Amino acid sequence: MAMVTVISYGAWLDGTLLGERRWLRTRWVDLSTAKIDAADDPRRGGTSLLIATPNPETQVTLPVRGANSLPSEELIALADAITARRMRQGSDDAAFVVADRLRSLAR
């Protein structure tokens, strides 16, 4: 009898692409073109989440702060991926606001 261990969650960054694996399904989102937002997740004790929505049917969430906080280098890499090919549309441009917040968390 073969035992198979299934890792239910994983996330990784490849350039501007964020991959999220939940159970056996992997979703990819290009952070440089997706709608970007951030929120606190009360179910996880106030963990800050990065929310990337490439289209209305798909949403990828990544915990960035909380019990399993990401290291500074990874926060900066996420911020760089978000702003890679974007032009700032003003001081309230959500993608740049989230990227700036990630960079602040990295300090």
C-alpha positions in Angstrom: 0.0 0.0 0.0 1.4 3.4 -1.0 1.1 6.4 1.2 0.7 9.7 -0.5 1.2 12.9 1.4 -0.8 15.8 0.0 0.3 19.3 0.9 -2.9 21.3 0.9 -1.5 24.8 0.4 1.5 26.3 -1.2 2.4 29.6 -2.9 5.4 30.7 -5.0 6.5 33.6 -7.1 8.0 33.2 -10.5 8.8 36.7 -11.9 5.4 38.5 -11.8 3.4 35.3 -11.6 2.0 34.2 -8.2 1.1 30.5 -8.0 -1.3 29.3 -5.3 -1.9 25.6 -4.7 -5.0 24.6 -2.7 -5.3 20.9 -2.4 -4.7 19.5 -5.9 -5.5 22.7 -7.9 -3.0 25.4 -8.8 -4.0 28.9 -9.8 -1.7 31.4 -11.4 -2.1 35.2 -11.4 0.1 37.8 -13.0 0.5 40.4 -10.2 1.6 43.0 -12.7 -1.8 43.1 -14.4 -4.3 41.8 -11.8 -6.5 43.9 -9.5 -4.6 44.1 -6.2 -6.0 44.6 -2.8 -5.2 43.8 0.9 -7.3 42.9 3.8 -7.1 41.6 7.4 -8.6 38.2 7.9 -10.4 37.9 11.2 -10.5 34.1 10.9 -6.7 34.1 11.1 -6.4 36.5 13.9 -6.0 39.6 11.9 -3.5 38.2 9.4 -2.9 40.6 6.5 -3.8 39.1 3.2 -2.7 40.1 -0.3 -5.6 39.6 -2.7 -5.0 39.4 -6.4 -8.0 39.2 -8.8 -7.1 38.6 -12.4 -10.7 38.2 -13.4 -14.1 38.2 -11.7 -14.1 34.3 -11.4 -10.6 34.0 -9.9 -9.1 35.3 -6.7 -5.8 34.4 -5.2 -5.1 35.2 -1.5 -1.7 35.1 0.2 -1.2 35.6 3.9 1.7 38.1 4.2 1.7 38.9 7.9 0.6 37.0 11.0 1.5 33.6 12.4 3.5 32.7 9.3 4.8 36.2 8.3 6.8 36.3 5.0 10.5 37.3 5.2 11.5 40.8 4.1 13.0 39.6 0.9 9.7 37.9 -0.2 7.6 41.0 0.8 9.9 43.1 -1.4 9.7 40.6 -4.3 5.9 40.7 -4.1 5.9 44.5 -4.1 8.2 44.5 -7.1 6.1 42.0 -9.0 3.0 44.1 -8.4 4.5 47.3 -9.7 6.7 45.7 -12.5 4.8 46.9 -15.6 2.3 49.3 -14.1 2.1 53.1 -14.4 1.0 54.8 -11.2 -2.5 56.3 -11.8 -2.4 58.6 -8.8 -1.6 58.6 -5.1 -4.6 56.3 -4.4 -3.7 53.7 -7.0 -4.6 50.5 -5.0 -1.8 48.3 -6.5 0.9 50.9 -5.5 -0.7 51.4 -2.1 -0.5 47.7 -1.4 3.1 47.5 -2.8 4.1 50.4 -0.6 2.5 48.6 2.4 4.4 45.4 1.6 7.7 47.4 1.4 6.9 49.0 4.8 6.3 45.6 6.4 9.7 44.5 5.0 11.5 47.2 7.0 
